[in-house]
Amino acid sequence: MAFGGFDQRGSGQPMAEINTTPLVDVMLVLLVIFIITAPLLTNAIRLDLPKADAPASTEKPGTVTLSIDASDALFWDGEPVADLQALAMRLAEAAQRKPQPELHLRADRDTRYQRIAEVMGSAQRAGIGKIGFVTEPAQRR
């Protein structure tokens, strides 16, 4: 039994032609889909914005480094802080500055999570918007 075309002349040779019609159909369907969906991917709103002569803001927010050592002692930019109440006052003062500084939290590896959570809660209550954790990169072996 020979597979091939509809030619039944008994040539006995398999059909060597590739039918490209299904391939062309699929490609045309994909092309139509991309033509329809491409405008939907750009969701920009065109606006005519007003023009004003104003200098660009060159003020960069400062950073405050808050360190917690293994004995739960607090340090504000290297200066010791007595307790959470004194820290809360400093955080409230920093939150009022314009632009508001970023808080970089450095905690010892042996610091209890409860202490870190207390400090983060104090910062949130004071209104500090940006808190970052400072770590050291892991050493490759």
C-alpha positions, -999 to 999 in steps of 0.1 A, spaced: 0 0 0 16 33 -11 9 65 6 7 96 -15 -15 118 -35 -48 111 -52 -30 100 -84 -40 64 -88 -20 57 -119 1 31 -100 34 49 -100 43 33 -67 64 63 -56 56 81 -24 46 118 -27 76 140 -22 58 173 -20 51 191 13 17 205 18 23 241 30 -14 251 31 -19 243 69 13 261 77 2 292 58 -32 291 75 -17 290 110 7 318 101 -21 340 88 -42 334 119 -12 343 141 -6 375 121 -42 386 125 -41 379 162 -9 400 166 -23 428 145 -54 430 167 -36 427 201 -6 449 194 -25 482 199 -38 469 232 -3 464 246 4 502 245 -19 517 271 -3 551 272 -26 581 276 -17 610 253 -17 643 272 -7 678 263 11 687 295 17 724 304 52 737 302 68 755 331 103 768 338 112 751 371 146 738 380 149 701 385 150 690 421 186 681 431 179 673 467 185 636 474 170 621 505 195 614 532 200 581 549 198 572 585 216 541 596 200 524 626 221 495 640 211 468 664 238 447 680 236 412 695 227 426 729 197 446 714 215 479 719 204 506 694 227 530 675 215 560 654 242 568 629 268 553 653 255 571 684 239 550 711 201 554 717 188 549 752 156 530 746 126 527 722 110 560 734 142 580 725 142 561 692 106 570 685 114 607 691 143 606 667 122 587 641 94 613 644 119 641 639 134 624 608 99 617 594 92 655 594 122 664 573 118 672 536 128 651 518 122 623 542 154 602 548 156 565 541 161 543 571 188 516 567 184 489 593 215 470 602 209 441 626 234 416 640 228 380 630 220 371 666 195 399 671 160 386 682 133 391 656 111 407 683 135 436 686 136 441 649 98 441 647 96 466 676 120 490 657 101 486 624 68 492 642 82 524 657 94 536 623 60 529 608 42 547 636 65 577 631 57 579 594 90 567 579 81 556 543 113 538 532 130 511 553 159 490 539 178 461 554 216 462 551 233 429 547 267 417 537 271 396 505 276 359 511 311 346 506 315 321 478 333 290 486 
